[in-house]
Amino acid sequence: MRLAFNIISVGMTGILLTGCGTTKKEVSVAPPPTSDQAASLKAVIHEVNPRARVGIITAVITESPLTMIDQISPDEVKPGDVFSIVGSSDTVVANAVVEKIIDGKIAARYEPVVRPPLVGDLAVKF
């Protein structure tokens, strides 16, 4: 009987300490990489996969949701190609699918994973 009481007491103490409600944890949202971070990330990506193409997000239209990717030759992509959008923490923050080429820039429809793309994020096509 005493053992059962001790187990129940420990269980109740755990519930009281942790609470019965849920608490919302703050999610750290990586900003776009600095130019030094971008250069470092590009080097690492090319070291791991020399055929990868790495560009930069130059514009984001959240209403559409479209993003513009620059620093990759439009000849190297076609509609339907998939990009991973990477923030400063080397984390994929969104995915994007190429829709069309506009004035030499790649227009891609994005889907946030962690957050929408930001100007300065890297766009990686593996």
Buried (B, 14 or more C-beta within 10 A) or exposed (E): EEEEEEEEEEEEEEEEEEEEEEEEEEEEEBBBBEEEBBEEBBEEBEEEEEEBBBBBBBEBEEEEBBBBBBBBEBEEBEEEBEBBBBBBBBBEBBBBEBBEBEEEBBBBBBEEEBBBBBEBBBBBBE
